[in-house]
Amino acid sequence: MAQKIEIRITGMSCEHCVKRVKEALSRIEGVKEVSVELVSGKGYIVSEKEITINIIKEALKKEGYGVKE
């Protein structure tokens, strides 16, 4: 069953940031689909397995971004 996750991403300021965030989230094991909105700062993930917020935070931290809780 697919899991849908919505996150608030911090640190993005341009379309290049959006691209980097998408790539980082796409590399997480099990992720099938990613979309990121610069204006709202939101990201949406669809995965085929359960992904914890800590896994997402770590993937984004490596690229210099964060998650607002």
N, C-alpha and C positions, 0 to 999 in steps of 0.2 A: 504494500500500500504506500502511495506517495505521501510524503510529509511536506507541508508548505510552511515556510518560515518567513516572517517579516522582521527586518532589523533596521535600526537607525544607525547610520554610519557617520562617524565624525572625521574631520580632517580633509574632506574633499573640497576642491575649489575650482576644478575645471574638467573638461571632457577627458583629458589624459588621466586624471584621477579615477574617473568612472571606469575607464578601460582597465586600469591596473586593479581596481577592486573586483571587477567582473572576472578577470583572469585569476586572481587569488581565490575567489570563491569557487570558481569552476574546477580548480585543482583539488578541492576537497573530495575525498572518496565518497561515491554515491550520489554526488550532485548531478542532476540531469538538466536543470535549467536555472539561469540566473538573469535577473534584470536589476538595474540600478538607476535611480533617478537623482540627478545632481541637485535640482531645485529643492525637492523635499528632503533629500538626504536619506532616502529609504532604499533598502535593498530587499529583494524577494528571491527566495531560493526554493526550488522544488527538488526533493531528493528521493531516492528509492529506498533509503534506509534512514534511521534516526541519526540526527546530527545534533550534538550538544552546542550550547552557546559558547562554551569554552573552546571548542574546535574552531568555531567561526572567529572568535576573538583572536586566537593565535594566528590564524591565516591572515587576518587583516593587520595585526600588529607587525608581522614580518615585512609588510609593505608600507608601514608608517601610518596606518589608519586605526580607528577604534570603533567600538560599539557603545552607543548611549543606551543605558538601561532605564 
